[in-house]
Amino acid sequence: MAHRSQHPVPVLPVEVLQLCVTLHRDLADATAVAVRQSLAGAATWKQIVKVMDLAESTLKTHYSLLAR
């Protein structure tokens, strides 16, 4: 069975770009929430680094309001 998306297939390249930008923003928001919830749930930055495969300093800078 074929996968059916909620969005119609974009026709113009700019529509594809707009969809990509929207998805990127949504994913960034979801990632920030997940980082916040992980820290609130007693995860360490080292555990988050392992999952996200980024430098701890990069993550702390990017999520500076979440740093504890």
FENBEL-V649778 format. One record per residue. N is the residue number from 1. RES is the residue in one small letter. OMEGA is omega in degrees with one decimal (none if undefined). Layout:
{{N RES OMEGA} {N RES OMEGA}}
This chain:
{{1 m -178.0} {2 a 177.4} {3 h 178.1} {4 r 179.5} {5 s 175.0} {6 q -176.7} {7 h 174.3} {8 p 178.8} {9 v 179.4} {10 p -177.5} {11 v -175.8} {12 l 178.2} {13 p -179.6} {14 v 176.4} {15 e 175.6} {16 v 178.6} {17 l -179.9} {18 q 178.0} {19 l 178.1} {20 c 179.8} {21 v 178.6} {22 t 178.8} {23 l 179.3} {24 h 178.9} {25 r 179.3} {26 d 179.1} {27 l 178.0} {28 a 177.6} {29 d -179.8} {30 a 178.9} {31 t 178.3} {32 a 177.7} {33 v -179.3} {34 a 177.4} {35 v 179.7} {36 r 180.0} {37 q 178.2} {38 s 179.0} {39 l 178.1} {40 a 179.1} {41 g 175.3} {42 a 172.6} {43 a 177.5} {44 t 175.8} {45 w 179.3} {46 k 177.3} {47 q 179.6} {48 i 176.8} {49 v -178.7} {50 k -179.5} {51 v -173.5} {52 m 178.1} {53 d 175.3} {54 l 178.6} {55 a 179.6} {56 e -179.9} {57 s 178.0} {58 t -179.8} {59 l -179.8} {60 k 177.2} {61 t -178.0} {62 h -178.7} {63 y -172.5} {64 s 179.3} {65 l -178.0} {66 l -175.8} {67 a 177.7} {68 r none}}
